[in-house]
Amino acid sequence: MKTVYVLNGPNLNLLGMREPAIYGSATLADVQKLCEQACVRHGLKLEFRQSNHEGELVDWIHEAGRLHAKGELQALIMNAAAYTHTSVAILDAVKGTAVPLVELHISNVHARESFRHHSYLSATARAVMCGFGVAGYGLAIDAVAQW
Ligand code: DQA
């Protein structure tokens, strides 16, 4: 059974109370449940985590990379949140491990402030999705199950 890593970056622990007009009312625990259900549907194992710390996210990408090297990683689905727009370290971790990445955003970042239009990760991602709300997590798992 292969594993899907779902990594969430800063402030996503506030889902449900954070700018609900943009991010909706579901909590991160709701998102985790949705991901668990999607993984069960496809016979995949789930590692679901959130951190507000860039280095911790980098360490977890390395961990996913070790699984990838053993042929045991289905994909890394990552909502790097604000680090999407700032982090060369996360980009380098994805490049250095060659993990198959889905860059995911709950909101349509292209319809928001211009500083959200640039992503350090998109060029190295196998797929990018945004604007589907938290349903995007389930859709992404449905998609990577076909990889
Ligand atoms: C986000 C969009 C980012 O611009 C923002 O910094 C986030 C969440 C999203 O899921 O829509 O924290 O990644």
Residues whose N, C-alpha, C, O or C-beta is under 5 A from the ligand:
A	BS01	DQA	P10 N79 A81 A82 L104 H105 I106 S107 R116
